[in-house]
Amino acid sequence: MRFMVMVRATKESESETGPVSDEKLLREMLEFNGELARAGVMLAGEGLHPSSKGARVRFATDGSRTVVDGPFAETKELIAGYWLWQVESLEECVEWVRRSPAPFATDCEIEIRPVGCGSGAARWETFAERNDEMRFMVIVKATKDSEAGTPPDEKLMAAMGNFNEELVKAGVMLAGEGLHPSSKGARVRFATDGSRTVVDGPFAETKELIAGYWLWQVKSLEECIEWVRRCPAPFATDCEIEIRQVYEAEDFGEAFTPELREQEERVRQMAAKLQA
Protein backbone atom coordinates (compact mmCIF):
# COMPACT_ATOMS: atom_id res chain seq x y z
CA MET A 1 0.00 0.00 0.00
CA ARG A 2 1.08 3.59 -0.57
CA PHE A 3 0.57 6.35 1.99
CA MET A 4 0.95 10.10 1.90
CA VAL A 5 2.58 11.17 5.16
CA MET A 6 2.01 14.89 5.77
CA VAL A 7 3.80 17.16 8.23
CA ARG A 8 1.20 19.65 9.50
CA ALA A 9 2.32 23.30 9.52
CA THR A 10 3.25 25.24 12.65
CA LYS A 11 3.86 28.96 13.29
CA GLU A 12 7.56 28.16 12.86
CA SER A 13 7.12 26.65 9.39
CA GLU A 14 4.82 29.53 8.34
CA SER A 15 7.28 32.23 9.46
CA GLU A 16 9.15 34.38 6.94
CA THR A 17 12.54 33.28 8.28
CA GLY A 18 12.69 30.53 5.68
CA PRO A 19 13.39 26.80 6.04
CA VAL A 20 14.89 25.16 9.07
CA SER A 21 18.54 26.24 9.48
CA ASP A 22 19.32 23.73 12.23
CA GLU A 23 22.07 21.50 10.83
CA LYS A 24 21.39 18.88 13.54
CA LEU A 25 17.72 18.48 12.51
CA LEU A 26 18.62 18.44 8.81
CA ARG A 27 21.14 15.67 9.50
CA GLU A 28 18.63 13.66 11.58
CA MET A 29 15.96 13.96 8.89
CA LEU A 30 18.34 12.91 6.12
CA GLU A 31 19.49 9.92 8.18
CA PHE A 32 15.84 8.96 8.71
CA ASN A 33 15.13 9.38 4.98
CA GLY A 34 18.12 7.19 4.21
CA GLU A 35 16.78 4.50 6.55
CA LEU A 36 13.37 4.73 4.82
CA ALA A 37 14.93 4.45 1.36
CA ARG A 38 17.15 1.49 2.30
CA ALA A 39 14.08 -0.28 3.70
CA GLY A 40 12.26 0.24 0.38
CA VAL A 41 9.69 2.53 2.02
CA MET A 42 10.35 6.07 0.74
CA LEU A 43 9.21 6.92 -2.79
CA ALA A 44 9.36 10.71 -2.48
CA GLY A 45 9.59 13.52 0.05
CA GLU A 46 9.51 17.31 -0.10
CA GLY A 47 9.35 20.34 2.21
CA LEU A 48 7.14 23.32 1.36
CA HIS A 49 7.72 27.08 1.53
CA PRO A 50 5.37 29.10 3.79
CA SER A 51 1.91 29.81 2.37
CA SER A 52 2.97 33.47 1.92
CA LYS A 53 4.71 32.29 -1.26
CA GLY A 54 1.65 30.42 -2.49
CA ALA A 55 -1.93 30.97 -3.62
CA ARG A 56 -5.35 29.34 -3.72
CA VAL A 57 -7.80 29.05 -6.61
CA ARG A 58 -11.46 28.80 -5.60
CA PHE A 59 -13.78 26.91 -7.94
CA ALA A 60 -17.45 27.99 -7.77
CA THR A 61 -20.39 25.98 -9.08
CA ASP A 62 -21.08 28.78 -11.60
CA GLY A 63 -17.79 27.90 -13.30
CA SER A 64 -15.82 30.92 -12.04
CA ARG A 65 -12.24 30.72 -10.73
CA THR A 66 -11.04 33.18 -8.07
CA VAL A 67 -7.35 33.52 -7.12
CA VAL A 68 -6.46 34.34 -3.49
CA ASP A 69 -2.82 35.16 -2.70
CA GLY A 70 -1.15 33.80 0.45
CA PRO A 71 -0.39 33.87 3.31
CA PHE A 72 -3.30 31.99 4.86
CA ALA A 73 -4.04 32.61 8.52
CA GLU A 74 -5.35 29.15 9.41
CA THR A 75 -2.01 27.46 10.17
CA LYS A 76 -3.72 24.25 11.31
CA GLU A 77 -5.20 23.85 7.80
CA LEU A 78 -1.77 23.90 6.13
CA ILE A 79 0.99 21.36 5.59
CA ALA A 80 4.73 22.01 5.74
CA GLY A 81 5.93 18.96 3.84
CA TYR A 82 5.21 15.36 2.92
CA TRP A 83 6.57 11.93 2.13
CA LEU A 84 5.17 9.23 -0.14
CA TRP A 85 5.76 5.81 1.42
CA GLN A 86 5.18 2.23 0.30
CA VAL A 87 4.45 -0.20 3.16
CA GLU A 88 2.34 -3.26 3.93
CA SER A 89 -0.25 -1.59 6.17
CA LEU A 90 -1.39 1.52 8.03
CA GLU A 91 0.06 0.01 11.20
CA GLU A 92 3.52 -0.28 9.63
CA CYS A 93 3.25 3.30 8.39
CA VAL A 94 2.37 4.52 11.89
CA GLU A 95 5.40 2.71 13.32
CA TRP A 96 7.70 4.44 10.83
CA VAL A 97 6.19 7.83 11.72
CA ARG A 98 6.79 7.11 15.42
CA ARG A 99 10.49 6.72 14.58
CA SER A 100 10.71 10.05 12.75
CA PRO A 101 12.64 12.91 14.33
CA ALA A 102 10.24 15.59 15.60
CA PRO A 103 9.89 18.01 12.64
CA PHE A 104 9.74 21.10 14.88
CA ALA A 105 10.80 22.19 18.37
CA THR A 106 7.14 22.76 19.32
CA ASP A 107 4.25 20.28 19.61
CA CYS A 108 3.40 19.18 16.07
CA GLU A 109 1.53 16.55 14.08
CA ILE A 110 2.03 14.20 11.14
CA GLU A 111 -1.02 12.94 9.24
CA ILE A 112 -1.14 9.62 7.36
CA ARG A 113 -3.49 8.99 4.43
CA PRO A 114 -3.68 5.98 2.08
CA VAL A 115 -3.17 6.83 -1.58
CA GLY A 116 -5.62 5.94 -4.32
CA CYS A 117 -6.41 7.34 -7.74
CA GLY A 118 -9.93 8.58 -7.03
CA SER A 119 -9.40 11.78 -9.01
CA GLY A 120 -8.26 9.93 -12.10
CA ALA A 121 -4.68 11.10 -11.56
CA ALA A 122 -2.17 8.50 -12.68
CA ARG A 123 1.25 8.05 -11.14
CA TRP A 124 4.10 9.39 -13.25
CA GLU A 125 7.86 9.05 -13.12
CA THR A 126 9.84 12.07 -11.94
CA PHE A 127 11.26 14.23 -14.73
CA ALA A 128 14.83 15.51 -14.70
CA GLU A 129 15.00 18.74 -12.72
CA ARG A 130 15.46 21.86 -14.87
CA ASN A 131 17.53 24.64 -13.31
CA ASP A 132 15.38 27.49 -14.65
CA GLU A 133 12.16 26.11 -13.20
CA MET A 134 10.43 25.86 -9.83
CA ARG A 135 8.43 23.02 -8.32
CA PHE A 136 5.00 23.46 -6.77
CA MET A 137 2.74 21.16 -4.80
CA VAL A 138 -0.82 21.69 -6.06
CA ILE A 139 -3.22 20.57 -3.34
CA VAL A 140 -6.89 19.66 -3.84
CA LYS A 141 -8.67 20.58 -0.59
CA ALA A 142 -11.14 18.03 0.80
CA THR A 143 -14.93 18.37 0.70
CA LYS A 144 -17.75 16.48 2.40
CA ASP A 145 -18.03 14.33 -0.74
CA SER A 146 -14.36 13.36 -0.76
CA GLU A 147 -14.48 12.59 2.97
CA ALA A 148 -17.57 10.42 2.38
CA GLY A 149 -15.58 8.39 -0.15
CA THR A 150 -17.94 9.35 -2.99
CA PRO A 151 -16.16 8.34 -6.22
CA PRO A 152 -15.96 10.82 -9.13
CA ASP A 153 -18.28 10.18 -12.04
CA GLU A 154 -17.06 8.93 -15.42
CA LYS A 155 -17.25 12.41 -16.98
CA LEU A 156 -14.98 13.95 -14.33
CA MET A 157 -12.53 11.05 -14.48
CA ALA A 158 -12.27 11.48 -18.26
CA ALA A 159 -11.80 15.25 -17.94
CA MET A 160 -9.10 14.82 -15.28
CA GLY A 161 -7.38 12.16 -17.36
CA ASN A 162 -7.27 14.51 -20.34
CA PHE A 163 -5.96 17.36 -18.17
CA ASN A 164 -3.23 15.15 -16.69
CA GLU A 165 -2.21 14.04 -20.17
CA GLU A 166 -1.95 17.69 -21.23
CA LEU A 167 0.22 18.45 -18.18
CA VAL A 168 2.56 15.55 -18.94
CA LYS A 169 2.91 16.51 -22.62
CA ALA A 170 3.79 20.06 -21.53
CA GLY A 171 6.51 18.74 -19.20
CA VAL A 172 4.70 20.15 -16.15
CA MET A 173 3.44 17.13 -14.19
CA LEU A 174 5.92 15.20 -12.07
CA ALA A 175 3.42 13.26 -9.92
CA GLY A 176 -0.23 13.15 -8.99
CA GLU A 177 -2.25 11.18 -6.45
CA GLY A 178 -5.75 11.05 -5.03
CA LEU A 179 -6.17 10.22 -1.33
CA HIS A 180 -8.63 7.98 0.48
CA PRO A 181 -10.87 9.64 3.12
CA SER A 182 -9.34 10.42 6.51
CA SER A 183 -11.44 7.59 7.99
CA LYS A 184 -8.78 5.26 6.56
CA GLY A 185 -5.89 7.27 7.99
CA ALA A 186 -4.32 8.36 11.26
CA ARG A 187 -2.34 11.16 12.89
CA VAL A 188 0.72 10.98 15.11
CA ARG A 189 1.12 13.86 17.57
CA PHE A 190 4.67 14.78 18.61
CA ALA A 191 4.95 16.45 22.04
CA THR A 192 7.94 18.42 23.29
CA ASP A 193 8.43 15.80 26.02
CA GLY A 194 9.32 13.30 23.29
CA SER A 195 6.06 11.32 23.41
CA ARG A 196 4.18 10.15 20.30
CA THR A 197 0.38 9.77 20.41
CA VAL A 198 -1.59 8.03 17.63
CA VAL A 199 -5.09 9.28 16.77
CA ASP A 200 -7.18 7.21 14.35
CA GLY A 201 -9.30 8.91 11.64
CA PRO A 202 -11.76 10.16 10.59
CA PHE A 203 -11.06 13.82 11.36
CA ALA A 204 -13.99 16.19 11.62
CA GLU A 205 -12.33 19.36 10.31
CA THR A 206 -12.86 18.82 6.56
CA LYS A 207 -11.34 22.21 5.69
CA GLU A 208 -8.03 21.06 7.23
CA LEU A 209 -7.84 17.97 4.99
CA ILE A 210 -6.71 17.36 1.43
CA ALA A 211 -8.21 15.02 -1.15
CA GLY A 212 -5.27 14.79 -3.52
CA TYR A 213 -2.28 16.58 -5.00
CA TRP A 214 -0.02 17.10 -7.98
CA LEU A 215 3.68 17.96 -8.12
CA TRP A 216 4.34 20.37 -10.99
CA GLN A 217 7.48 21.91 -12.48
CA VAL A 218 6.95 25.37 -14.01
CA LYS A 219 8.74 28.71 -14.42
CA SER A 220 6.72 30.73 -11.90
CA LEU A 221 3.80 30.86 -9.47
CA GLU A 222 1.86 32.76 -12.14
CA GLU A 223 2.29 29.94 -14.65
CA CYS A 224 1.20 27.44 -12.00
CA ILE A 225 -1.94 29.49 -11.29
CA GLU A 226 -2.81 29.57 -14.99
CA TRP A 227 -2.60 25.77 -15.18
CA VAL A 228 -4.85 25.45 -12.11
CA ARG A 229 -7.39 27.80 -13.72
CA ARG A 230 -7.60 25.33 -16.62
CA CYS A 231 -8.18 22.35 -14.33
CA PRO A 232 -11.62 20.69 -14.36
CA ALA A 233 -13.50 21.47 -11.12
CA PRO A 234 -12.55 18.56 -8.81
CA PHE A 235 -16.01 18.37 -7.22
CA ALA A 236 -19.61 19.32 -8.03
CA THR A 237 -19.66 21.71 -5.06
CA ASP A 238 -17.62 24.88 -4.40
CA CYS A 239 -14.04 23.75 -3.78
CA GLU A 240 -10.46 24.96 -3.59
CA ILE A 241 -6.99 24.11 -4.87
CA GLU A 242 -3.95 25.38 -2.95
CA ILE A 243 -0.55 26.03 -4.55
CA ARG A 244 2.67 25.77 -2.49
CA GLN A 245 6.27 26.12 -3.63
CA VAL A 246 8.63 23.23 -2.87
CA TYR A 247 11.96 23.84 -1.13
CA GLU A 248 15.14 23.23 -3.13
CA ALA A 249 18.59 22.51 -1.67
CA GLU A 250 19.77 26.10 -2.22
CA ASP A 251 17.02 27.43 0.07
CA PHE A 252 18.67 25.96 3.17
CA GLY A 253 21.84 28.06 3.04
CA GLU A 254 25.01 27.11 4.93
CA ALA A 255 23.19 24.66 7.22
CA PHE A 256 22.84 22.35 4.21
CA THR A 257 26.52 21.42 4.04
CA PRO A 258 28.15 19.72 1.01
CA GLU A 259 28.12 16.47 3.01
CA LEU A 260 24.35 16.75 3.60
CA ARG A 261 23.76 17.61 -0.07
CA GLU A 262 25.58 14.43 -1.11
CA GLN A 263 23.57 12.43 1.41
CA GLU A 264 20.29 13.87 0.09
CA GLU A 265 21.26 13.03 -3.48
CA ARG A 266 21.96 9.41 -2.48
CA VAL A 267 18.54 9.19 -0.80
CA ARG A 268 16.81 10.63 -3.89
CA GLN A 269 18.57 8.13 -6.13
CA MET A 270 17.48 5.22 -3.90
CA ALA A 271 13.89 6.52 -3.86
CA ALA A 272 13.90 6.93 -7.65
CA LYS A 273 14.96 3.29 -8.08
CA LEU A 274 11.96 2.18 -6.00
CA GLN A 275 9.62 3.98 -8.41
CA ALA A 276 11.29 2.58 -11.53
C-alpha beads as a LAMMPS data file, in Angstrom:
LAMMPS data file: protein, C-alpha beads

276 atoms
275 bonds

1 atom types
1 bond types

-500.0 500.0 xlo xhi
-500.0 500.0 ylo yhi
-500.0 500.0 zlo zhi

Masses

1 110.0

Atoms # bond

1 1 1 0.000 0.000 0.000
2 1 1 1.082 3.594 -0.571
3 1 1 0.567 6.346 1.992
4 1 1 0.952 10.102 1.902
5 1 1 2.582 11.174 5.165
6 1 1 2.013 14.894 5.767
7 1 1 3.798 17.164 8.231
8 1 1 1.204 19.647 9.504
9 1 1 2.320 23.298 9.516
10 1 1 3.250 25.241 12.646
11 1 1 3.862 28.956 13.292
12 1 1 7.559 28.158 12.857
13 1 1 7.115 26.647 9.386
14 1 1 4.819 29.529 8.344
15 1 1 7.283 32.229 9.465
16 1 1 9.149 34.375 6.939
17 1 1 12.543 33.282 8.277
18 1 1 12.693 30.528 5.678
19 1 1 13.387 26.798 6.044
20 1 1 14.894 25.164 9.074
21 1 1 18.537 26.237 9.478
22 1 1 19.320 23.727 12.225
23 1 1 22.067 21.498 10.834
24 1 1 21.390 18.878 13.541
25 1 1 17.725 18.475 12.509
26 1 1 18.623 18.438 8.806
27 1 1 21.141 15.675 9.502
28 1 1 18.634 13.664 11.577
29 1 1 15.955 13.960 8.885
30 1 1 18.342 12.912 6.122
31 1 1 19.486 9.917 8.179
32 1 1 15.838 8.959 8.712
33 1 1 15.133 9.382 4.983
34 1 1 18.125 7.188 4.214
35 1 1 16.779 4.505 6.546
36 1 1 13.373 4.725 4.818
37 1 1 14.929 4.448 1.363
38 1 1 17.149 1.487 2.295
39 1 1 14.076 -0.282 3.697
40 1 1 12.259 0.239 0.377
41 1 1 9.689 2.528 2.016
42 1 1 10.350 6.066 0.739
43 1 1 9.212 6.915 -2.787
44 1 1 9.363 10.711 -2.484
45 1 1 9.591 13.519 0.046
46 1 1 9.509 17.314 -0.096
47 1 1 9.353 20.343 2.205
48 1 1 7.137 23.322 1.361
49 1 1 7.722 27.076 1.532
50 1 1 5.368 29.096 3.786
51 1 1 1.911 29.812 2.373
52 1 1 2.969 33.469 1.924
53 1 1 4.708 32.290 -1.260
54 1 1 1.645 30.419 -2.494
55 1 1 -1.928 30.968 -3.617
56 1 1 -5.355 29.340 -3.718
57 1 1 -7.798 29.049 -6.605
58 1 1 -11.456 28.805 -5.596
59 1 1 -13.780 26.915 -7.941
60 1 1 -17.447 27.995 -7.772
61 1 1 -20.386 25.981 -9.081
62 1 1 -21.084 28.779 -11.600
63 1 1 -17.787 27.904 -13.302
64 1 1 -15.820 30.917 -12.043
65 1 1 -12.244 30.720 -10.729
66 1 1 -11.036 33.182 -8.072
67 1 1 -7.351 33.519 -7.123
68 1 1 -6.456 34.339 -3.493
69 1 1 -2.821 35.158 -2.696
70 1 1 -1.149 33.799 0.450
71 1 1 -0.387 33.873 3.306
72 1 1 -3.297 31.987 4.857
73 1 1 -4.039 32.615 8.518
74 1 1 -5.349 29.150 9.414
75 1 1 -2.009 27.459 10.172
76 1 1 -3.719 24.251 11.308
77 1 1 -5.199 23.848 7.797
78 1 1 -1.773 23.900 6.131
79 1 1 0.987 21.358 5.594
80 1 1 4.730 22.013 5.737
81 1 1 5.932 18.962 3.837
82 1 1 5.206 15.362 2.924
83 1 1 6.566 11.930 2.135
84 1 1 5.168 9.231 -0.141
85 1 1 5.759 5.811 1.417
86 1 1 5.175 2.225 0.304
87 1 1 4.450 -0.203 3.163
88 1 1 2.337 -3.261 3.933
89 1 1 -0.252 -1.587 6.171
90 1 1 -1.393 1.525 8.033
91 1 1 0.064 0.009 11.196
92 1 1 3.520 -0.278 9.628
93 1 1 3.247 3.303 8.390
94 1 1 2.367 4.521 11.893
95 1 1 5.397 2.712 13.324
96 1 1 7.696 4.437 10.826
97 1 1 6.195 7.827 11.721
98 1 1 6.791 7.112 15.416
99 1 1 10.494 6.717 14.581
100 1 1 10.706 10.052 12.749
101 1 1 12.643 12.910 14.329
102 1 1 10.243 15.590 15.603
103 1 1 9.887 18.006 12.637
104 1 1 9.735 21.103 14.875
105 1 1 10.797 22.189 18.365
106 1 1 7.143 22.757 19.321
107 1 1 4.249 20.283 19.614
108 1 1 3.402 19.178 16.068
109 1 1 1.531 16.549 14.080
110 1 1 2.025 14.196 11.138
111 1 1 -1.015 12.937 9.241
112 1 1 -1.138 9.616 7.360
113 1 1 -3.489 8.991 4.435
114 1 1 -3.680 5.978 2.077
115 1 1 -3.171 6.831 -1.579
116 1 1 -5.618 5.937 -4.324
117 1 1 -6.410 7.338 -7.739
118 1 1 -9.927 8.577 -7.034
119 1 1 -9.396 11.778 -9.005
120 1 1 -8.264 9.934 -12.097
121 1 1 -4.677 11.101 -11.564
122 1 1 -2.171 8.500 -12.678
123 1 1 1.245 8.054 -11.136
124 1 1 4.099 9.393 -13.246
125 1 1 7.864 9.051 -13.120
126 1 1 9.842 12.075 -11.943
127 1 1 11.262 14.227 -14.734
128 1 1 14.830 15.511 -14.703
129 1 1 14.997 18.735 -12.722
130 1 1 15.460 21.858 -14.871
131 1 1 17.530 24.642 -13.315
132 1 1 15.382 27.493 -14.653
133 1 1 12.165 26.110 -13.204
134 1 1 10.428 25.856 -9.825
135 1 1 8.426 23.021 -8.318
136 1 1 4.997 23.462 -6.775
137 1 1 2.738 21.155 -4.800
138 1 1 -0.817 21.688 -6.058
139 1 1 -3.225 20.566 -3.340
140 1 1 -6.894 19.665 -3.836
141 1 1 -8.667 20.578 -0.592
142 1 1 -11.136 18.028 0.796
143 1 1 -14.927 18.369 0.698
144 1 1 -17.745 16.479 2.401
145 1 1 -18.035 14.328 -0.740
146 1 1 -14.357 13.364 -0.760
147 1 1 -14.478 12.593 2.965
148 1 1 -17.565 10.423 2.377
149 1 1 -15.579 8.394 -0.145
150 1 1 -17.935 9.350 -2.987
151 1 1 -16.163 8.345 -6.219
152 1 1 -15.961 10.824 -9.131
153 1 1 -18.283 10.176 -12.043
154 1 1 -17.060 8.934 -15.416
155 1 1 -17.255 12.413 -16.980
156 1 1 -14.979 13.954 -14.332
157 1 1 -12.526 11.051 -14.484
158 1 1 -12.271 11.476 -18.263
159 1 1 -11.799 15.251 -17.939
160 1 1 -9.098 14.817 -15.278
161 1 1 -7.376 12.155 -17.358
162 1 1 -7.267 14.515 -20.344
163 1 1 -5.958 17.357 -18.171
164 1 1 -3.228 15.145 -16.686
165 1 1 -2.205 14.044 -20.167
166 1 1 -1.952 17.692 -21.228
167 1 1 0.222 18.452 -18.178
168 1 1 2.559 15.547 -18.937
169 1 1 2.909 16.509 -22.618
170 1 1 3.792 20.063 -21.532
171 1 1 6.509 18.738 -19.201
172 1 1 4.702 20.145 -16.152
173 1 1 3.435 17.134 -14.192
174 1 1 5.920 15.197 -12.066
175 1 1 3.423 13.265 -9.922
176 1 1 -0.229 13.146 -8.985
177 1 1 -2.254 11.182 -6.449
178 1 1 -5.752 11.052 -5.026
179 1 1 -6.174 10.224 -1.330
180 1 1 -8.631 7.978 0.478
181 1 1 -10.873 9.635 3.124
182 1 1 -9.336 10.422 6.509
183 1 1 -11.442 7.587 7.990
184 1 1 -8.785 5.260 6.561
185 1 1 -5.888 7.269 7.988
186 1 1 -4.324 8.360 11.264
187 1 1 -2.342 11.156 12.891
188 1 1 0.725 10.977 15.110
189 1 1 1.120 13.856 17.572
190 1 1 4.672 14.778 18.614
191 1 1 4.951 16.454 22.041
192 1 1 7.940 18.422 23.291
193 1 1 8.434 15.798 26.024
194 1 1 9.324 13.298 23.286
195 1 1 6.061 11.315 23.408
196 1 1 4.179 10.151 20.300
197 1 1 0.379 9.766 20.412
198 1 1 -1.586 8.028 17.630
199 1 1 -5.089 9.281 16.769
200 1 1 -7.183 7.210 14.347
201 1 1 -9.298 8.907 11.639
202 1 1 -11.763 10.160 10.588
203 1 1 -11.062 13.817 11.362
204 1 1 -13.994 16.193 11.625
205 1 1 -12.326 19.356 10.315
206 1 1 -12.862 18.822 6.565
207 1 1 -11.337 22.209 5.692
208 1 1 -8.027 21.057 7.229
209 1 1 -7.842 17.973 4.989
210 1 1 -6.712 17.362 1.434
211 1 1 -8.206 15.025 -1.148
212 1 1 -5.265 14.790 -3.525
213 1 1 -2.284 16.583 -5.003
214 1 1 -0.020 17.096 -7.985
215 1 1 3.675 17.959 -8.118
216 1 1 4.335 20.368 -10.991
217 1 1 7.482 21.910 -12.478
218 1 1 6.947 25.371 -14.009
219 1 1 8.741 28.708 -14.422
220 1 1 6.718 30.731 -11.903
221 1 1 3.802 30.862 -9.475
222 1 1 1.863 32.762 -12.138
223 1 1 2.286 29.935 -14.652
224 1 1 1.196 27.439 -12.002
225 1 1 -1.945 29.490 -11.288
226 1 1 -2.811 29.567 -14.992
227 1 1 -2.598 25.771 -15.178
228 1 1 -4.847 25.455 -12.109
229 1 1 -7.394 27.797 -13.723
230 1 1 -7.599 25.334 -16.624
231 1 1 -8.179 22.349 -14.333
232 1 1 -11.623 20.689 -14.356
233 1 1 -13.496 21.472 -11.124
234 1 1 -12.546 18.559 -8.807
235 1 1 -16.014 18.367 -7.220
236 1 1 -19.612 19.322 -8.031
237 1 1 -19.658 21.713 -5.055
238 1 1 -17.619 24.880 -4.401
239 1 1 -14.037 23.745 -3.780
240 1 1 -10.459 24.959 -3.592
241 1 1 -6.988 24.112 -4.870
242 1 1 -3.946 25.375 -2.953
243 1 1 -0.549 26.033 -4.549
244 1 1 2.667 25.769 -2.491
245 1 1 6.267 26.122 -3.633
246 1 1 8.630 23.227 -2.874
247 1 1 11.956 23.836 -1.126
248 1 1 15.136 23.234 -3.130
249 1 1 18.590 22.509 -1.672
250 1 1 19.768 26.102 -2.224
251 1 1 17.015 27.430 0.065
252 1 1 18.666 25.963 3.172
253 1 1 21.843 28.061 3.038
254 1 1 25.006 27.109 4.925
255 1 1 23.193 24.657 7.223
256 1 1 22.838 22.352 4.215
257 1 1 26.521 21.416 4.041
258 1 1 28.150 19.718 1.007
259 1 1 28.122 16.472 3.015
260 1 1 24.346 16.753 3.603
261 1 1 23.758 17.608 -0.073
262 1 1 25.579 14.431 -1.110
263 1 1 23.567 12.428 1.413
264 1 1 20.293 13.869 0.094
265 1 1 21.262 13.033 -3.478
266 1 1 21.962 9.409 -2.480
267 1 1 18.537 9.193 -0.799
268 1 1 16.805 10.633 -3.885
269 1 1 18.566 8.129 -6.130
270 1 1 17.485 5.224 -3.905
271 1 1 13.891 6.518 -3.861
272 1 1 13.902 6.926 -7.649
273 1 1 14.959 3.287 -8.081
274 1 1 11.956 2.178 -5.997
275 1 1 9.622 3.983 -8.411
276 1 1 11.292 2.576 -11.529

Bonds

1 1 1 2
2 1 2 3
3 1 3 4
4 1 4 5
5 1 5 6
6 1 6 7
7 1 7 8
8 1 8 9
9 1 9 10
10 1 10 11
11 1 11 12
12 1 12 13
13 1 13 14
14 1 14 15
15 1 15 16
16 1 16 17
17 1 17 18
18 1 18 19
19 1 19 20
20 1 20 21
21 1 21 22
22 1 22 23
23 1 23 24
24 1 24 25
25 1 25 26
26 1 26 27
27 1 27 28
28 1 28 29
29 1 29 30
30 1 30 31
31 1 31 32
32 1 32 33
33 1 33 34
34 1 34 35
35 1 35 36
36 1 36 37
37 1 37 38
38 1 38 39
39 1 39 40
40 1 40 41
41 1 41 42
42 1 42 43
43 1 43 44
44 1 44 45
45 1 45 46
46 1 46 47
47 1 47 48
48 1 48 49
49 1 49 50
50 1 50 51
51 1 51 52
52 1 52 53
53 1 53 54
54 1 54 55
55 1 55 56
56 1 56 57
57 1 57 58
58 1 58 59
59 1 59 60
60 1 60 61
61 1 61 62
62 1 62 63
63 1 63 64
64 1 64 65
65 1 65 66
66 1 66 67
67 1 67 68
68 1 68 69
69 1 69 70
70 1 70 71
71 1 71 72
72 1 72 73
73 1 73 74
74 1 74 75
75 1 75 76
76 1 76 77
77 1 77 78
78 1 78 79
79 1 79 80
80 1 80 81
81 1 81 82
82 1 82 83
83 1 83 84
84 1 84 85
85 1 85 86
86 1 86 87
87 1 87 88
88 1 88 89
89 1 89 90
90 1 90 91
91 1 91 92
92 1 92 93
93 1 93 94
94 1 94 95
95 1 95 96
96 1 96 97
97 1 97 98
98 1 98 99
99 1 99 100
100 1 100 101
101 1 101 102
102 1 102 103
103 1 103 104
104 1 104 105
105 1 105 106
106 1 106 107
107 1 107 108
108 1 108 109
109 1 109 110
110 1 110 111
111 1 111 112
112 1 112 113
113 1 113 114
114 1 114 115
115 1 115 116
116 1 116 117
117 1 117 118
118 1 118 119
119 1 119 120
120 1 120 121
121 1 121 122
122 1 122 123
123 1 123 124
124 1 124 125
125 1 125 126
126 1 126 127
127 1 127 128
128 1 128 129
129 1 129 130
130 1 130 131
131 1 131 132
132 1 132 133
133 1 133 134
134 1 134 135
135 1 135 136
136 1 136 137
137 1 137 138
138 1 138 139
139 1 139 140
140 1 140 141
141 1 141 142
142 1 142 143
143 1 143 144
144 1 144 145
145 1 145 146
146 1 146 147
147 1 147 148
148 1 148 149
149 1 149 150
150 1 150 151
151 1 151 152
152 1 152 153
153 1 153 154
154 1 154 155
155 1 155 156
156 1 156 157
157 1 157 158
158 1 158 159
159 1 159 160
160 1 160 161
161 1 161 162
162 1 162 163
163 1 163 164
164 1 164 165
165 1 165 166
166 1 166 167
167 1 167 168
168 1 168 169
169 1 169 170
170 1 170 171
171 1 171 172
172 1 172 173
173 1 173 174
174 1 174 175
175 1 175 176
176 1 176 177
177 1 177 178
178 1 178 179
179 1 179 180
180 1 180 181
181 1 181 182
182 1 182 183
183 1 183 184
184 1 184 185
185 1 185 186
186 1 186 187
187 1 187 188
188 1 188 189
189 1 189 190
190 1 190 191
191 1 191 192
192 1 192 193
193 1 193 194
194 1 194 195
195 1 195 196
196 1 196 197
197 1 197 198
198 1 198 199
199 1 199 200
200 1 200 201
201 1 201 202
202 1 202 203
203 1 203 204
204 1 204 205
205 1 205 206
206 1 206 207
207 1 207 208
208 1 208 209
209 1 209 210
210 1 210 211
211 1 211 212
212 1 212 213
213 1 213 214
214 1 214 215
215 1 215 216
216 1 216 217
217 1 217 218
218 1 218 219
219 1 219 220
220 1 220 221
221 1 221 222
222 1 222 223
223 1 223 224
224 1 224 225
225 1 225 226
226 1 226 227
227 1 227 228
228 1 228 229
229 1 229 230
230 1 230 231
231 1 231 232
232 1 232 233
233 1 233 234
234 1 234 235
235 1 235 236
236 1 236 237
237 1 237 238
238 1 238 239
239 1 239 240
240 1 240 241
241 1 241 242
242 1 242 243
243 1 243 244
244 1 244 245
245 1 245 246
246 1 246 247
247 1 247 248
248 1 248 249
249 1 249 250
250 1 250 251
251 1 251 252
252 1 252 253
253 1 253 254
254 1 254 255
255 1 255 256
256 1 256 257
257 1 257 258
258 1 258 259
259 1 259 260
260 1 260 261
261 1 261 262
262 1 262 263
263 1 263 264
264 1 264 265
265 1 265 266
266 1 266 267
267 1 267 268
268 1 268 269
269 1 269 270
270 1 270 271
271 1 271 272
272 1 272 273
273 1 273 274
274 1 274 275
275 1 275 276
